[in-house]
Amino acid sequence: MACLDTTFLIDLLQGTEEAGNLMEDLQRTERMLTVPAPAVMELWLGALLARGSSKEKSKVAELLQSLEIAAFDEAAAKEAAEIEAECMRSGKIMGVEDLMIAAITTVTGEKLVTRDTDFSRIPGLRLLKY
């Protein structure tokens, strides 16, 4: 199973060749592809603020239709708090959405597909960087 981060999804929506090739590989090798709920929020925010918003909204809707959404539930909330506490102790501040994405991914046991280097600060988080 693989969890798709916002950076990957944006690259996919923008038609980046590297992201497109990786998506093809993931569709062949992973039994399930998910999107964490906070990444859904980030995608919709970007689409709503973009020029040509209606086109961007259509692209986001179409992409999300083909993927499972991973919820931010109580287990993920507890994990996010633990990750944030550890980050604060070590002086590594992260955005709330990234904390939530990391927590969802950790709780579900998935690997996170991302190019965001901030996630490498979280011990034990399985990453697939591209």
C-alpha positions in Angstrom: 0.0 0.0 0.0 1.1 3.5 -0.8 -0.1 6.8 0.5 0.2 9.7 -2.0 1.4 13.0 -0.6 0.3 16.4 -1.9 3.6 17.1 -3.7 3.2 13.9 -5.7 -0.4 14.6 -6.6 0.4 18.1 -7.7 3.2 16.9 -9.9 0.8 14.3 -11.3 -1.9 16.9 -12.0 0.7 19.1 -13.7 1.8 16.3 -16.0 5.3 15.9 -14.6 6.8 12.9 -16.5 8.5 11.5 -13.4 5.3 11.6 -11.4 3.4 10.0 -14.3 5.9 7.2 -14.6 5.9 6.5 -10.9 2.1 6.4 -10.8 2.1 3.8 -13.5 4.6 1.7 -11.5 2.6 2.2 -8.3 -0.7 1.1 -10.0 1.1 -2.1 -11.1 2.9 -2.9 -7.9 0.6 -1.6 -5.0 -2.6 -3.3 -4.1 -4.1 0.0 -2.9 -3.3 3.7 -3.4 -4.6 6.2 -0.8 -4.6 9.9 -0.3 -4.6 11.3 3.3 -7.5 13.6 4.0 -5.3 16.6 4.7 -3.7 16.2 1.2 -7.3 16.3 -0.2 -7.8 19.6 1.6 -4.5 21.0 0.2 -5.4 19.9 -3.3 -8.9 21.5 -3.1 -7.4 24.7 -1.7 -4.9 25.0 -4.6 -7.7 24.3 -7.1 -10.0 26.9 -5.6 -7.2 29.6 -5.6 -5.9 28.8 -9.0 -6.4 30.8 -12.1 -8.8 28.7 -14.2 -10.3 27.4 -11.0 -13.1 25.4 -12.7 -10.6 23.5 -14.8 -8.4 22.8 -11.8 -11.4 21.7 -9.7 -12.3 19.2 -12.4 -8.8 17.8 -12.5 -8.7 17.4 -8.8 -12.2 15.7 -8.7 -11.2 13.3 -11.4 -8.0 12.3 -9.8 -9.5 11.8 -6.3 -12.3 9.7 -7.8 -9.8 7.0 -8.6 -8.2 6.9 -5.1 -9.1 5.8 -1.6 -9.2 8.6 1.0 -7.4 7.8 4.3 -9.2 9.5 7.2 -7.7 11.4 10.0 -9.2 9.4 12.9 -8.5 9.1 16.6 -5.5 6.8 16.1 -4.0 9.2 13.6 -4.7 12.2 15.9 -2.8 10.5 18.7 0.0 9.6 16.4 0.2 13.2 15.1 0.5 14.5 18.6 3.3 12.1 19.3 5.1 13.1 16.2 4.6 16.8 16.9 5.9 16.4 20.5 9.0 14.6 19.2 9.6 17.3 16.6 9.2 20.1 19.1 11.6 18.4 21.5 14.2 18.2 18.7 13.5 21.7 17.4 12.1 20.4 14.1 8.8 22.3 13.5 6.4 20.9 10.9 3.2 22.2 9.5 0.0 20.7 10.9 -1.1 19.2 7.6 2.3 17.4 7.2 2.0 16.1 10.7 -1.5 14.8 10.0 -0.3 13.2 6.7 2.7 11.5 8.4 0.4 10.2 11.2 -2.2 8.8 8.8 0.6 7.1 6.9 2.2 5.7 10.0 -1.1 4.4 11.5 -2.1 2.6 8.2 1.4 1.1 7.8 1.8 2.6 4.3 4.8 4.2 2.7 4.4 7.9 1.8 5.1 8.8 -1.8 6.6 12.3 -1.7 9.3 14.7 -2.8 8.9 16.8 0.4 12.2 16.4 2.4 10.6 17.5 5.6 9.1 14.1 6.1 12.6 12.5 6.4 12.8 14.2 9.8 10.2 11.7 11.2 11.8 8.5 12.5 10.1 5.3 11.4 8.1 6.9 8.6 8.4 4.8 5.5 9.1 7.0 2.5 9.2 6.5 -1.3 11.0 9.7 -2.5 11.2 10.6 -6.2 
